[in-house]
Amino acid sequence: MNLKWAFIFMIILLSVATNIRAATVTHFIGDVWIKSDKSWHRAEKGSPVISGSVIKTGSRSLVIITETDGSIYKMYPDTSFTYRGDDAPSKSKTVLELLSGMIFIKFLKKDAASSFEIQHRTLVASVRGTLFYVAIKRKNIFRKDYWLCVKEGSVRVTEKDSGRAVTVDQGKGILVKGAKELTEPKSYDWTNKLNWNMDPARGSVIEAEVLNNDDIVIPNAY
């Protein structure tokens, strides 16, 4: 066993022994980096992702990260997030802090205590088993918006400062203007054009136009 795989095996054993939630890189395209222990390294298939890790994709890049319970996170180009597990097994909680970009999330509720949150500076989206998409999109040089679209299940979106919350049900999406102003959830035709596939064995997991930097993920969304 070479040093790289010995390190990966040691991290996985440590995660199991300490009840820290961990995940693994199962597929990637282009440039993907993982930051752990204050240092960055290029991701490879099988690279571990433990609590506190920051994951980042380059332009024309993608990564799929899979947890042992089957939950999957698919990151599009120019995306970064912090992965935070919860050390308390009774809570079974996963938290992702989205810093930039676009991510598809398939969260599987493995037991009654399982929960998941994706956080942004001003927002929290809480789920208990669903498939959904989140993006931070720059409308213009002055404003970044937050989009969330639900394919299966439902997601509760809460604005941190005001405490106002909205439930986004299956087949609907929500625009949060400036990542602060919640709008009413509604159906958006463009969400049907998103690539919801999370399994490379079943076909393409990203639009060719996205990899070519043509930015069609949210076409005419406004």
Secondary structure by P-SEA (a helix, b strand, c coil): ccaaaaaaaaaaaaaaaaccbbbbbcccccbbbbbcccbbbbbcccccccccbbbbbcccbbbbbbcccbbbbbbcccbbbbbbbbcccccbbbbbbbcbbbbbbbccccccccbbbbbcccccccccccccccccccccccbbbbbbbbccbbbbbbcccccbbbbbccccccccccccccccbbbbcccccccccccccccccccccccccccccccccc
